[in-house]
Amino acid sequence: MPETTLAAPTLAEFEAARAVVARVADVTPMESSRYLADVLGAPVYLKCENLQRTGSYKIRGAYNRLSKLTDAEKARGVVAASAGNHAQGVAFAARELGIKATIFMPVGVALPKLSATRDYGAEVILRGTTVTEPLLAAAEYARETGAILIPPFDHADVVTGQGTLGLEILDQVPDLDTVVVPIGGGGLISGVASALKQRAARDGRHIRVIGVQAENAAAYPPSLEAGEAMMINILPTIADGIAVAKPGLLNFEIVRDTVDEIVTVSEDDTARALLVLLERAKLVVEPAGAVAVAAILAGKVTPTGPTVAILSGGNIDPLLMQRVISHGLAASGRYLTLRIMLPDRPGQLARISELLAEATANVIEVLHTRHGVGLRISEVELDVSVETRGPEHRQHVVDTLRAAGYDPQID
């Protein structure tokens, strides 16, 4: 592998950062999961950073970075740009250290994240509709006012702070074989991978590190193939917390040298993972924080021994949660929407209801219209949504309708 040209943190620096980060960060629970262990074929543990103060691991890197500022730098204040977790981490860390914080966030940011950032004492300024505009505005603010810009991932102090999570994992699971880590810009995985690999080398053992990106925002695979950090076009993704168009430069070099494998997961994979975590583990996790579990469920992780999946955050807007749960139910075969063309005569709607009842499908919603595109004058369109008990029951519902002479189309 090529040599790292930027200065990666040393194991001694990671160890020293633990004492600093411990002033504000909790040692979060490590929960075993029998369900995921059965899926993977090896013991699986969930590192619950969704239960961390501020709702994510971001507090580790933010506090470590801010604690390194000189008194003169602290007096100038700090500025950051974020749509969520980084904003809260910087705002909280700044409050604890008595530093004035200004946070730029996009217009339309989720209300819980906006409110939490303000509640931690930061001044919030709304700019633009994507994270790009706040980033530019924060950089300009730093130039004009002298405030210290706090990057979300591409800084050695941030990486060192995030890496304390890796050492904490090793304390809780001493026989750790594999850790599965969400990736956005790379701050978390570069810290965790670097700390774990250096510790493993010291102890004469091997620890495998697997990174996970949303397939609609996967900048690392093409960057690693090209040998340098590359900008990509991001497609919409529910995992907005890891939707980063270009890896950090320091992060890229550390990932290139320390991460064993990077996989991607689909939107359906992520929605299913969030649903599994709710139902099986009773844990509320944001989509970006659930991608490590999504990779296990999707068969993207090969079992080699005790495996830890990092749940990196739990700051999810309740409205988004409602939509993601519905998506997850559909992806898991638990929710089915059918479009059925019916003769326009009395009794047809009642007949469909009878057939659905026979198939023990619970009707949630019905739309009956004569105005669908492509309908003949003698037809009506019926859109019906039902609850099902999984893929087999879902197919049974469809087969029941087809056996009665109807042609249901799955929406």
N, C-alpha and C positions, 0 to 999 in steps of 0.2 A: 504493500500500500504506500501511496505517497506520504511524505512526512508532513505533519501539521506545521503550517507556517505561522499561524497565530498562536498565542500563548494559551494553552488549555490549563485549567486549574489542576493543581497537584493534589494527591491524596491528603497531604498535610493541610492544604487549604480547605478541602472539603470537611475534614475533621474539625478544624478551627471554626468553620462556619456553623457547625451544629450548635455550638454554645451560643452563638449570636442569634440564630434563628429560634432557638428554644425559648428566648425571652418572650416571643409572641405566638409562635406556632404550637399547636397541640400535637402530641403523638397520636395520630389517628388510628382507629381500629383496623385490625387485619382479620377479616372474616373468611372462614372456609366455606366452600360451596360444593355440596354433594352433587347437586344437579349439574353444574359445569364440569365437575370431576368425571361424572358419567359420560358427558358429551366428549370431553377431551381424552379420557382414558389415562389420566394422571391427576394427582391432587391439585386443586385450584384454590387460590386464595385471592380475596378482593381487598386491595389497599384503598381504604375509604377516605380519600382526600376530598370527596364531596361533603364530608362532615368536618372539614377543616374550618378554622375561623375565616370569615369572608366567603366561605363556600367553595374554595378551591386551593390548589397548591401554590397559586401565584404569590401569596403572602410571603413565602420563603424567599424567593428571589428579590422581591421588591424591598423587603426589610433588610436583607443582606446588603443590597446596593446602597440604600439610603444610609445605613449605618456606617458606610465607608466615607461618606462626605465629610469634608472639613467643616469647622464651625463657620468659616466664611462662605462656603458653598451652601450650607444649610440656611444661612441668612438670606440667600438669594431666592430660596424657594425651589420647588420642583414642578415640572410639568410633564404630563403624559397624555397619550391618546389611546383610547380603547372603546370597544363596544360592550365591555362587561368585566371579566374577571381581573384583568390587569388594572383596570381603573379602580376597582375595589381594593386590590392589594396595595397599590400605591397610596390611595387615600388613607387606608388604615395604618400603614407603616408610617406615613407622614404625621398622622395624628399622634401616634405613640412616641415619635421622636421630636415632636414640637416644631414641625416644619410646615410652612404654608404650601399647599398643593393646589394646582390648577389642572383640571382634567378636561380634555376635549373629547366629546362623544358625538356620534351622528344623531341627527334629528330622527325621531322615531325609535330610539333605543328602548328596549323593554323597560317598562316602568319600574319593576322591582330592582333592576340593576341601577337605574338612574337614582332612585330614592336611596338605595343603600350607599352609593358613592357620596351623595350629599350628606347622608346621616353620619358618615365617617369624618365629615368636616371639610371636604374638598369643595372648592369652587368649580362648578361644572359649566362649561360653555358648549353649546350645541352648534355643530357645523356640518353641513352637507348631509347626504343620505347614505354614504358608505363609509368604511373606516379610512379610506384614502384621504378624504378631505380633512378629518380631524388630525391625521398624522402630519399633513402639510401645515395645518394651522398651529399645531403644537411646536413644530420645528421653527416656524416663523416667530412664535411667541418667545421661544427660548433665545433666539437671536436678538430680539428687540428688548427683552427685559433682563437677560442674563440668568434666567431661571435654568436649573439643571434638567436636561431632558432625560427621562428615565425610559429606556427602551424595554419592550416587552420580553425580548429573548436574546438579542445579539449583543451581549456584554458579559465579560468574564465574571463579574460580581453576581449577576443574575443567574448565570449558569451554575456558579458555585452554590448559591442558595438553593436552587432547585435540586442540585445533586445530593443535598442532605437527605432527601427522600429516599434515595437509593441505599444509603447507609442505614436508615431507619428500617427499611424493608429487610435488610440482611440481619438486623437484630431480631426481628420478629419471625423470620423464616430462615434459620441458619443453614438448612439444607437446600436452599434455593437453587433451582436449576435454570429456570427461564423467567424473565420478566417481560411483560407485554405492555407497551407504552404508547399512548396517543401522541401524534405528531402534528403540530401546526408549523410554526417557524422553526421549532427545534430546541427551544430552551429547556424544556423538561427532559426530553430524551438525551440531549447532549450531556446534561448534568448527571442524570441517573446512570447512563451507560458509562461515562468516564469514571465516576466514583466506583461503580461496581466492578468494572474491568481492572482498575488499579488495585482495588482491594483483593480481587480474585487472584491477580498475578502475585501479589505479596504472599497470599496464602497457598499458592501452588494449586489452584483449582480453576475450573472454567465455569462461567456464567453466561448463558445465552441471552441476548437482548434483541427483541423483535419490536419494530415500530409499526404503527398502524395509522394510515391516512384515509380520509374520505376520498372515494374514487373521483368525486367531482372537484376535489381541491388537493390533488396529489402532486406537489411540486418536487418532492424528493426523488422518486424513481427516475424522471428524466434528467434531473440535476446530477445524480450519481452516474448515470450513463454518459452524460456529457463531461463529467469530471469537474464541474463547477456549478455554482448556484445559478439556477435558471429561473426566469420569470415565466409563469404560465397564465393562461386565461382560466379563471375560476368559474365554474358553473354553480347554480344555486344548490345549496346543501343545508340540511337541517343541522349539521354539525358546524354551525357558524363559528364556534369558538376555536376551531382549527383550520378555518378557511384562510390560509395565508398564501399569497401568490408567489413568494420567493423565499427560500430558506435564508436564515441569517448566515453571514460569512463564517464567523467562528463556529456556529452550530453545525454548519455543513461539514466543516473539516473534522470536527469531533465525531459526528455521525458517520462520516466516511471511514474513519479509522477504528470505530468501536462497535458499531451496530451490525449485528449478524445478518439481519434480514428486514426488509420493509414490505408490508402487504397493504392492500387497499380493501375497503368494504363499501358496499352499496348503501343507498338510502334505506332500502328494505332491511338489510342486515342490521343497520343501526337502530331502526325503529323496533325490530324484534328484540334486540339486546336491551333496550330501555324497558320494554314490557316484561322481559324475563327478570330484570333486576327489581322491578316493582313487585311482581307476583311471587318470585322465589326468594329473593333476598330482603324484600321490604325496604328497598333503598331508592331514594329519589336521586336520579343522576341526569345531568344534561346530556344531550346527544353527543357532543364532542367528548364528554367524559366516559361514554359507554362504548367507544369504538374498540377498545381492547377486548371487551366481552363479545362484541360483534364478530371480531376475528376468530375467536374460539368457536362460537356458534356456527360460523360459516365454514368451518373446517380449514381455516387458513394457518392454523398453528399445529405443528407436529408435536405429539407428546414425547417428551424425553425425561421428564421428572417433575418435581414440585414446581408449579407455575403460579406466578403472581400477575394478576391483571390490575393495572392502576386505574381507579375511577378518579379521574383528574378534577372533576368539578360537579357541583350540584345546583348551579344557579340557572334554573330553567323558568321561563315565564309560564305561569299556569295556562295561559291561552295556547301557547305552543305545545305544552304538555298534552293538552286535550287533543290537539291535532295529531301529534306524534303517536299517542296511544291508539287513536282510531286507525292510523296508518299501520301501526304494529299489529293490531288485531286483524286487519285485512291481510297483511303479509304472513301472518301465522295461521291463516285459514279459519279465523274466528269471526269474520265479518264478510258478508257477501252482498254485493249489489247486482241485481239482474235487470236486464231490459227485455221485455216480452211484448211482442206484437199480438194483439187480440182482436177477434171479430167484434165489431161495434154492435153488440146486442146484450140484452139483460142476462145476468147470471154469470158472466165471465169472470168478473172480479171475485165473486163469491167462490167460484170453482178454483181459482188460483189459491185463495185463502184456505180452502179445504185441503188442497194438495200440500201446501206448506205445513199445515197442521199435522197431516199424516206423516210428513218427513221430520216432524218435531223441530221445525225451524221457527224461531221467534221473530215475528215481524217488528221492525223498528220504525220504518218510514215507507210511505207509499206516495207515488206521484202518478196520477191517471190523467192523460191528456189526449186530445184529438189533434194537436197542433205540432206534432213531431215532424222533423224533416224526413221526407221520403215516405210518409204514411199515405196509404190509399184512402179514398173517401170512406170505405167500409171498415177501416181499421182504427184502433186506438193503441196508444203506447202506454205500457205499465212499467214504471221503474219502482222496484221494490228492494228494500234493504233488510237483511235478516241477520240474526246472530246464529253462528254455527259453532260446532264443538271441535273443529279441526279440519284438516284436508279431507279425510275420509267422509265425514258428515257433509262437508261442503259438496263433494261429488255426488253423494246420495241425494241431496236436495235437487241438484241439476238433473240427475237421472230420473227422479220421480216426475219432474215436470215434462221431460222429454218422452217418458213412457206414456204420458197422458195426451201426447200429440202436440205439445207446445215446443217452441224453439227458443229457449232462454239464452240470451247473450250476456256473458259476464262483463261487467263494466270495470 
